[in-house]
Amino acid sequence: MSRRGETVPAFVVRFDGRVHGYLNRCAHRSLELDWIEGEYFDAFGEHLLCATHGARYAPASGICVDGPCGAAGLVKLPVFEDGGDVCLEAGDDIHLVNSDGIP
């Protein structure tokens, strides 16, 4: 996706029956959270985990709950479900792009 003119990775997870979307950037360092593509939860399925430094985030809010992220949190994206599809509410600064970075 493109945000403020920059192409950035994002992800969506399901937690407690609802979908939640985030930029795939740790608040501690601007690194992607997943070491294994598509794996964001800790071993217990309770928190989103930065595989690099161990920062843990609440899946429903993106708030840091443990680790080097301190008071910072993940950037939450406005996502919703419509007929079984996960949709992004595009805003002035959010645009979907394909894997080649083309809108």
Backbone hydrogen bonds in HBPLUS format (Angstrom, degrees):
<---DONOR---> <-ACCEPTOR-->    atom                        ^
c    i                          cat <-CA-CA->   ^        H-A-AA   ^      H-
h    n   atom  resd res      DA  || num        DHA   H-A  angle D-A-AA Bond
n    s   type  num  typ     dist DA aas  dist angle  dist       angle   num
A0008-VAL N   A0001-MET O   2.78 MM   7  5.63 158.4  1.82 161.6 169.2     1
A0002-SER N   A0095-HIS O   2.53 MM  93  4.98 168.4  1.54 162.8 166.8     2
A0095-HIS N   A0002-SER O   2.82 MM  93  4.98 148.9  1.92 147.2 154.1     3
A0003-ARG N   A0006-GLU O   2.80 MM   3  5.31 164.4  1.83 152.0 151.2     4
A0006-GLU N   A0003-ARG O   3.08 MM   3  5.31 166.8  2.09 113.1 116.9     5
A0004-ARG N   A0093-ASP O   3.02 MM  89  4.90 140.3  2.18 122.8 134.9     6
A0024-ASN N   A0009-PRO O   2.78 MM  15  5.30 176.7  1.78 129.4 130.3     7
A0011-PHE N   A0022-TYR O   2.91 MM  11  5.60 155.7  1.97 160.1 167.4     8
A0022-TYR N   A0011-PHE O   2.91 MM  11  5.60 158.1  1.96 159.9 166.6     9
A0013-VAL N   A0020-HIS O   2.90 MM   7  5.45 158.9  1.94 154.8 159.6    10
A0020-HIS N   A0013-VAL O   2.85 MM   7  5.45 150.0  1.94 156.7 164.8    11
A0015-PHE N   A0018-ARG O   2.83 MM   3  5.45 158.3  1.87 158.7 162.1    12
A0018-ARG N   A0015-PHE O   3.05 MM   3  5.45 168.6  2.06 117.6 121.2    13
A0077-LEU N   A0021-GLY O   2.72 MM  56  4.91 167.6  1.74 130.2 129.8    14
A0023-LEU N   A0075-VAL O   2.98 MM  52  5.57 150.6  2.07 151.1 160.5    15
A0026-CYS N   A0031-LEU O   2.79 MM   5  5.50 158.8  1.83 153.9 159.5    16
A0031-LEU N   A0029-ARG O   2.66 MM   2  5.48 140.3  1.82 106.0  94.6    17
A0051-ALA N   A0033-LEU O   2.85 MM  18  5.65 173.8  1.86 150.1 151.8    18
A0039-GLU N   A0036-ILE O   2.94 MM   3  5.60 157.2  1.99 153.3 151.0    19
A0049-LEU N   A0040-TYR O   2.73 MM   9  5.80 162.2  1.76 169.8 175.3    20
A0042-ASP N   A0047-HIS O   2.83 MM   5  5.69 144.2  1.96 160.5 167.1    21
A0045-GLY N   A0042-ASP O   3.05 MM   3  5.33 158.6  2.10 111.7 118.5    22
A0048-LEU N   A0057-TYR O   2.87 MM   9  4.97 163.1  1.89 150.3 151.6    23
A0057-TYR N   A0048-LEU O   2.83 MM   9  4.97 153.9  1.90 144.1 151.3    24
A0050-CYS N   A0055-ALA O   2.85 MM   5  5.14 161.4  1.88 153.9 158.6    25
A0054-GLY N   A0050-CYS O   2.84 MM   4  5.06 143.3  1.98 147.0 152.9    26
A0056-ARG N   A0066-ASP O   2.83 MM  10  5.12 166.9  1.85 152.8 151.5    27
A0065-VAL N   A0056-ARG O   2.82 MM   9  5.65 169.3  1.83 144.1 147.6    28
A0058-ALA N   A0063-ILE O   2.85 MM   5  5.39 160.1  1.89 152.1 155.6    29
A0061-SER N   A0058-ALA O   3.30 MM   3  5.62 140.0  2.47 106.5 116.6    30
A0062-GLY N   A0058-ALA O   2.68 MM   4  5.05 156.6  1.73 154.4 159.8    31
A0074-LEU N   A0062-GLY O   2.81 MM  12  4.78 160.3  1.85 138.3 140.9    32
A0072-ALA N   A0069-CYS O   3.04 MM   3  5.59 144.9  2.17 145.9 143.8    33
A0079-VAL N   A0077-LEU O   3.02 MM   2  5.91 112.7  2.49 115.4  98.8    34
A0089-GLU N   A0078-PRO O   2.80 MM  11  5.49 177.1  1.80 173.9 174.8    35
A0080-PHE N   A0087-CYS O   2.91 MM   7  5.35 148.8  2.01 144.9 153.3    36
A0087-CYS N   A0080-PHE O   2.73 MM   7  5.35 174.5  1.73 170.5 172.5    37
A0082-ASP N   A0085-ASP O   2.81 MM   3  5.21 155.4  1.87 148.2 156.7    38
A0085-ASP N   A0082-ASP O   3.12 MM   3  5.21 164.9  2.14 111.2 114.4    39
A0094-ILE N   A0091-GLY O   3.26 MM   3  5.07 162.7  2.29 101.5 106.7    40
A0098-ASN N   A0102-ILE O   2.94 MM   4  5.48 162.0  1.97 138.1 139.7    41
A0101-GLY N   A0098-ASN O   2.86 MM   3  5.36 163.6  1.89 122.0 125.5    42
